[in-house]
Amino acid sequence: MRFSFITGFRASIFDGNSRTSRAIFTKILVERGFPLIKIPVGFSGQYMGLTKLSQRRNDKKFALLIKAIVLENLKMASRKLAYE
């Protein structure tokens, strides 16, 4: 499914994919008690490649990337707490 067809982002056929997927997975994480996350710089290219720039859907790669992003955010939060 292409999220761009269910969003208002019509500037480009793929314009809504990255924003919509980020909104969906953020909602899921927050509902399960996780804090808001950010996409670290080292992951942004992969994220864009699997969302905005994607010509083919790859749920398995996307799920693995989201898990890695969540894990990295938890590591960053843990390091931050260690310094407080």
trRosetta pair geometry for C-beta under 8 A, 3 or more apart (Angstrom, degrees):
i j d omega theta_ij theta_ji phi_ij phi_ji
1 5 7.8 -113 -179 46 78 116
1 6 7.9 11 165 -11 114 125
1 57 7.4 68 32 -86 43 153
2 5 5.1 81 88 -4 96 103
2 13 7.7 -21 173 162 150 87
2 14 7.6 -92 -157 -108 116 63
2 17 6.6 -61 -161 -85 74 106
3 6 5.8 -70 -159 46 52 99
3 7 5.8 40 149 -20 83 115
3 16 5.3 -132 114 117 91 101
3 17 5.0 131 50 -110 106 53
3 20 3.7 -171 158 87 143 148
3 21 6.2 -155 -11 -47 158 77
3 24 7.9 -129 -109 -19 143 133
4 7 5.9 -63 -136 41 33 106
4 9 6.2 -86 -135 81 79 96
4 10 7.5 119 177 -99 95 51
4 12 7.8 -79 -140 99 146 64
4 13 5.8 107 115 167 158 46
4 14 5.7 -116 -50 -122 149 22
4 15 6.0 102 -124 49 117 62
4 16 4.0 146 -108 43 61 103
4 17 5.5 -38 -44 -45 94 79
4 20 7.5 -156 -66 5 44 141
6 16 7.7 -162 64 123 59 150
6 20 7.3 112 76 -142 96 154
7 15 8.0 -135 90 94 129 83
7 16 3.4 166 60 -152 144 151
7 19 7.3 118 -149 81 162 109
7 20 5.1 -122 -61 -69 136 128
8 16 7.4 133 53 -92 38 132
9 12 7.8 -21 147 47 93 68
9 15 4.1 -141 149 109 111 106
9 16 3.5 155 53 -70 121 89
9 19 6.6 121 -39 45 157 134
9 20 7.7 -138 20 -37 129 105
10 15 7.0 -151 -73 47 3 132
10 16 7.8 3 -59 -31 43 115
11 15 4.8 96 56 -74 88 164
12 15 4.1 122 51 -46 85 99
14 17 5.2 -34 -172 2 74 125
14 51 7.9 135 177 139 103 59
14 52 5.2 108 141 -169 111 53
14 53 6.8 104 141 -85 158 22
14 54 7.2 162 -141 50 131 64
15 19 7.9 -2 147 13 64 117
15 52 7.2 25 -120 -138 25 98
16 19 5.8 -76 -155 53 51 103
16 20 4.9 41 158 -22 89 119
17 20 6.1 -65 -138 41 19 105
17 21 6.0 12 168 -13 62 112
17 51 4.4 171 130 173 103 79
17 52 5.2 173 69 -86 109 44
17 54 6.8 -145 157 39 161 106
18 21 6.1 -56 -139 40 26 106
18 22 6.1 27 159 -19 62 110
18 47 6.8 87 -137 143 109 95
18 48 6.1 -10 -93 -113 142 62
18 51 3.9 112 -87 116 70 136
18 52 4.1 -26 -28 -46 117 99
19 22 5.8 -58 -147 38 28 111
19 23 6.3 28 155 -20 64 107
20 23 5.7 -53 -147 35 32 112
20 24 6.3 30 154 -19 65 106
21 24 5.7 -53 -146 37 33 112
21 25 6.3 20 161 -8 68 106
21 51 5.1 -132 32 -120 144 125
21 62 7.6 -87 -168 -164 143 133
22 25 6.4 -59 -141 43 27 98
22 26 6.0 30 158 -21 63 112
22 39 7.4 -75 -116 -37 121 124
22 51 7.8 19 -35 -123 86 169
23 26 5.8 -57 -144 38 26 112
23 27 6.4 29 157 -22 62 106
24 27 5.9 -55 -152 33 28 111
24 28 6.6 26 153 -17 63 107
25 28 5.4 -50 -147 37 39 115
25 29 6.3 40 155 -20 68 104
25 66 5.6 -121 -151 -138 154 136
26 29 5.8 -55 -147 37 31 110
26 30 6.2 28 157 -17 66 109
26 36 6.6 22 -154 -133 109 75
26 37 7.0 -149 -110 39 84 85
27 30 6.0 -58 -145 39 28 109
27 31 6.3 30 156 -20 63 109
28 31 5.8 -57 -149 36 27 113
28 32 6.6 11 156 -6 62 111
29 32 6.0 -71 -153 45 30 102
29 34 3.9 -62 176 62 93 129
29 36 7.9 122 97 -109 124 33
29 37 6.6 -27 118 -2 168 115
29 70 6.8 -166 -114 -110 133 120
30 33 7.8 88 -173 -40 30 10
30 34 6.5 -86 -76 65 33 74
30 35 8.0 24 -102 -155 72 15
30 36 6.9 14 -80 -76 107 66
34 37 7.1 -14 143 -37 118 108
34 70 6.8 -40 -155 -147 154 113
35 73 7.5 -152 75 149 99 123
35 77 6.8 126 41 -92 145 153
37 69 6.5 108 148 142 141 99
37 70 6.2 -84 -87 -107 164 60
37 73 4.2 -64 -134 -90 105 168
38 73 6.7 144 39 -104 61 113
39 43 5.4 -124 -176 89 84 111
39 44 5.5 109 129 -87 116 74
39 47 5.4 -27 -156 -24 144 167
39 69 5.9 -33 -119 -141 68 133
40 43 5.0 77 64 14 79 105
40 44 7.4 -126 98 -33 39 83
40 69 7.0 -173 14 -135 89 78
40 72 5.4 -84 -4 132 140 143
40 73 7.6 -160 -37 -67 103 71
40 76 7.7 169 -79 -45 123 143
41 44 5.8 -37 -149 -3 35 118
42 72 8.0 -156 63 -139 115 161
43 46 5.5 -63 -163 46 58 110
43 47 5.6 61 142 -28 85 108
43 65 6.8 138 -162 -170 110 97
43 68 6.9 172 -109 107 130 110
43 69 5.3 142 163 -92 169 96
43 72 7.1 -169 -33 30 137 159
44 47 5.5 -55 -142 37 31 114
44 48 6.2 29 161 -17 67 106
45 48 6.0 -55 -145 38 27 106
45 49 6.2 30 154 -21 62 110
46 49 5.5 -58 -149 37 30 115
46 50 6.4 15 158 -9 66 109
46 65 5.5 -166 132 -127 122 132
47 50 6.2 -67 -150 42 27 100
47 51 6.1 -6 162 6 66 117
47 65 6.4 167 -86 156 67 138
47 69 7.4 58 -78 -71 121 142
48 51 6.2 -73 -134 52 28 91
48 52 5.0 -33 -156 41 75 111
48 53 5.5 53 146 -1 82 110
49 53 5.3 -40 -117 65 40 120
49 54 6.7 87 155 -68 44 79
50 54 5.5 28 -169 -67 26 128
50 58 6.3 -94 -136 59 98 103
50 61 5.9 -153 -111 111 131 109
50 62 4.9 164 164 -90 137 85
50 65 6.1 180 15 18 160 159
51 54 6.0 47 -42 -3 1 118
51 62 7.6 101 -64 -119 80 117
54 57 6.8 81 149 -85 136 41
54 58 7.3 -140 -142 12 130 91
57 62 8.0 -42 -170 -16 70 137
58 61 4.2 13 127 29 119 115
58 62 6.1 143 92 -20 70 90
59 62 5.5 -60 -142 41 31 113
59 63 6.0 33 160 -22 68 106
60 63 5.9 -53 -147 34 26 110
60 64 6.5 24 155 -15 61 107
61 64 5.8 -56 -148 39 32 111
61 65 6.3 33 153 -20 65 107
62 65 5.7 -56 -148 36 30 112
62 66 6.4 30 154 -19 65 105
63 66 5.8 -53 -146 36 31 110
63 67 6.4 34 153 -19 63 104
64 67 5.7 -52 -150 35 32 113
64 68 6.5 32 152 -18 64 105
65 68 5.6 -55 -150 37 33 111
65 69 6.3 33 152 -20 67 105
66 69 5.6 -52 -145 36 33 112
66 70 6.3 34 155 -18 65 104
67 70 5.8 -54 -147 37 30 110
67 71 6.2 30 154 -18 64 108
68 71 5.7 -54 -146 39 30 113
68 72 6.3 32 155 -20 64 106
69 72 5.8 -53 -146 36 30 111
69 73 6.4 31 153 -19 63 105
70 73 5.7 -56 -151 36 31 112
70 74 6.5 31 152 -18 65 105
71 74 5.7 -55 -149 36 32 111
71 75 6.4 34 152 -20 65 104
72 75 5.6 -52 -149 35 33 114
72 76 6.4 35 152 -19 65 103
73 76 5.7 -52 -148 35 33 112
73 77 6.4 32 153 -18 65 105
74 77 5.6 -52 -146 37 33 111
74 78 6.3 36 153 -22 64 106
75 78 5.6 -54 -147 35 30 114
75 79 6.5 31 154 -18 64 103
76 79 5.8 -53 -149 35 32 110
76 80 6.3 34 152 -21 64 107
77 80 5.5 -54 -148 36 32 114
77 81 6.4 32 154 -18 65 106
78 81 5.8 -54 -148 37 30 110
78 82 6.5 36 151 -26 63 104
79 82 5.6 -52 -151 29 33 116
79 83 7.0 25 154 -15 63 104
80 83 6.2 -63 -160 35 32 106
80 84 7.0 33 148 -27 65 105
81 84 5.7 -52 -150 24 39 114
